[in-house]
Amino acid sequence: MRSLSFLSKMTIFGFLLSTLPVIFIGAFAFVTSSSEIQKNVNEGKMQLISQINSNVEQKLTTVNHTMNQVINSTVLKKAMETPLTVNDFMMYDDIRSEIRYMQSFDTKLEDVILINAKQNWMIKNSGLYTYDSYPYYQNLMALMKAENSTWTLIPSQWFYTEENARSVTCAYSISLVKKLPTTGLDQYGLALANIPVCSLQDLIRSDAPHPDDIVIVDESQRIIVNKDPAMIGKPITAIGLSELDPLEEGSGQYRSDIQDKSYSVTFLRSHLTNWTYLSLTSIDSLTQESAKIRTVTIYICVLMLLISMLLAWLISRRMYSPIQLLVNQIGALVSGNQKRKANEFQMISEQVHTLFQSKSQLEREVHQHIGQVRTFFLIKAFQGHIKPGELQEKLVQFGYGTQLEAWKVMSVLTIQIDSIDNTRYDKKDMELLLFAVHNMLEELIPTEQRLAPILIDQTIVTLIGSPDTDEIAFRTTVFALTEQVQQHIFSFLKLHISIGISLPFHSFPQMALAYREGLEALKHRIKLGEGIIIQYENINSGKHYLNLNYPKPLEHELMDSIKLAEKDKARELLKQLLAAVFSAPLSPQEYQVPLARLLNNLLITMQESGVALNQIHPNQGSLFEELLSLHMASEIEDWFWTEVVHPLILIYRDRQDAQYHNISEKIIDLVQRYYDTDLTLEECASRLHYNANYLSSIFRKETNCSFSDYLSNYRFNMAKKWLSETDMPIKDISSKLRYNNSQNFIRSFRKQEGITPGQYRERQKDGGEGSSPDAT
């Protein structure tokens, strides 16, 4: 089918483009040299030994931190001054607990040895020993001269040969050596944390893809880790590496011959332990690896080429399916000649253009209906059913934005047909006649001088406006215009109409008032007859129509503010409501009606809330009599506030305060009972059957702090109480207060108190007073 040729060509072109990246990848694989591959491998080796160094140092640092906690613990400090014997079981058990705490970490730590040469005792996993009778007493004494806090390679038999039942699994151990006590010049003890070198080898096996290539030597060039256990403890030259000068640098790579073979040596020196990490890679293996990489890359490129071809074919088929569906649907709408001249996309484009034309036609039809919506809006506006803020917004939406800004003075015209008796028309023609008058009014009055005329209950209503601020000139213009309308309608329809004209006004929200003035003016036809033009100013001494509407919205807002105990807002709303009442030109007796209505509604609200009358008015007199005895507006406002509104606000506020205080006390009780659990505000809300956001706002209002801050302060004060009054270990305190580990607790304590928990405990023992756990 010829109409599909364009899409077929595009599909083939897209397929060819999709294969280009694969071809470039394959070409790159062929031109990649072995030297580049070797460089990449060497960079990978450097990253590998850096990672191994980081992992090993992390475990050594953890051991060092935990060792510092043990040797600075109160238990060990006390034991250093005590000649331990088999009878000191409690103190021995406390020391063993501290040691077991160290061995619980995932650090491969096998044993911790504590030595007190002054008191002549030694503690390790297997028990308590007399130090000077230990077989390797002299060797251990020699460690007293070593530097403090150093990692040293020591034969494992120094620690295990006296237990015949236990075999030494690893010939050497890496030992962290610390002298005791840590303070003072007289150091007569040792603390050793032993990690078997076999454990380091296991750690490397888990991190390195080829662990046999990794060698670690200490600062004395002795081998710590090697694939051959027999080489542990021997100098690095024992494995055949003779060129050692480059190792003096911090890190790098060089080539060296080992056992008549060329090797690439990648090395990195640790700043923590001064150990050197080496990766020994055979150059021959790198060459073989390069060939394998090139071969694998070629296979991958071929596979990618096949996959891309398959995907291109599938995607082209999938892309064509919806296009073919559109073409089939459009095929019934176009002629055979159009199909032959156009490809698929041209056919679709032409039909989309047709759709846009249909859309424009639909918009024109919708625009015709906008007139009906506008008419409905204007009816509601003249009847006073539109809020002032919404009124101006809607006027702009219906295209009256220019009038809204320009008009300074306005007036409403109300037009009615007087009678069709003794005319050529029947009653059934009334609707048609009103429609004719409506259309003639639109033609006679320019659009920029009026809003659209509308029909309300057999009355045609329109709003006339002018940018001129002179009301006298505006009245003259409006009267001349109405005379012209009246004469024109009579000459064409032979009908008498009467026109009512409202007083001029200056803001659109007064439309409803002016409409009522126009209707009121038309009522005077009963005396003046038909075919008249009546200005409202002639029948009401130039005053606007009296609007006796009670300010209900203000009253509703006042009631809500009283119930919410919003004192300032209620005072302002009361002032506005009374100002609206007194603004109406009423006689003193007529003012009593809205004032009594306000008092009555306040008393109804009070009774519905369960408030007795004697709670706000202990006297037995009548509130209505007191109100009606007042004669000044200021006295009436002050009486409403002091006798009714403010007492009600105080009652509602007391109710709220009691409720809020009760809820806050319940939350505080939950904190004090469950502070050592994973307590959250959501859990408190669930227990108290409230919304969490509501509880948060109430608690902050009552306590001037958030729930999380209160819980943290309470836990912190409990920690200070335990540090001052108990010997509870710091790790147990951190666990009870829901810290992930003791280090987080120590950092948090230092941040708030300025010192560590251990320093705080020592300070309290020296004469400080414990803190109370009561949070504020």
Disulfide bonds with the S-S distance in Angstrom:
Cys170-Cys198 2.17
